[in-house]
């Protein structure tokens, strides 16, 4: 029985992302020298906008699915219960508001706030970076995830296997995020989150019992691979450091012992000076002149020049 798919997209016309992606489920695509047809069936479609050249009604007639007037109806196929196995969300193209920096205002926080349940706690201009802004989604009272929007981010084409992995076991380029893993406290909380995510029409795999943790896996917008895990106790390094893998990584027994027990460091009260520039060390990618200028500043000068402690919204003292 083919998996049933609902497509939720901004527009569906020739050469749009939706046409490229959804058509592969409708008619197939070439793979390894053969024509491959996924064992999946598009059963419903929601299109937010229908500009000139819209293909949604034509595709529905040709392939026997229904275009619904709301996302909820598309996920339920017109009924009162979830009626699909997967949701293909495509948020590209369309006539959407443009901010003063010329960026289209796609709803990128919607997924994490409504699907995963993470609370938006900050949204403001990034200090010291012209035209950039970021939003913070709360993990707990001490931790958040920040999503950054810069003026040129839309000019960088995403490519699975290069800019991001696409699934938790696939490769991506060095220095990129292969996948993001978050923690909850109990097995029960893990299943509650799985229920919440699935109730929004998003597929979730797992849990997988990894021994020291249990994990579920799903996809965020733009193919960001996500994991949520829970552990009953701390990892026992004696059981979970594999000598074969250590050898493959070129780690000697002496190095392994050092990595397992890093030397303690008490600190010197913040008095250690900036080390001289050494090209063999890791460095942030600033323009060379700007980077050298930043490194030449004292810590006090840097803090004074770059700090902006006032929030964007002034609130009266409680």
Secondary structure, 3 states (H helix, E strand, C coil): CCEEEEEEECCCECCCHHHHHHHHHHHCEEECCEEECCCEEEEEEEECCCCCCECHHHHHHHHCCEECCCHHHHHHCCCCCCCCCEEEEECCCCCCCECCCCCECCCCCHHHHHHHCCCEEEEEECCCCCCCEEEEEEEECCEEEEEEECCCHHHCCCCECCCECCCCCCCCCCCCCCCEEEECCCHHHHHHHHHHHHHCCCCCEEEEECCCCEEEEEECHHHCEEEEEECCCCCCHHHHCCHHHHHHCCCCHHHHHHHHCCCCCCCCCCCCCCCCCCCCCCCCCCCHHHHHHHHHCCHHHHHHHHCCCCCCCCCCCC
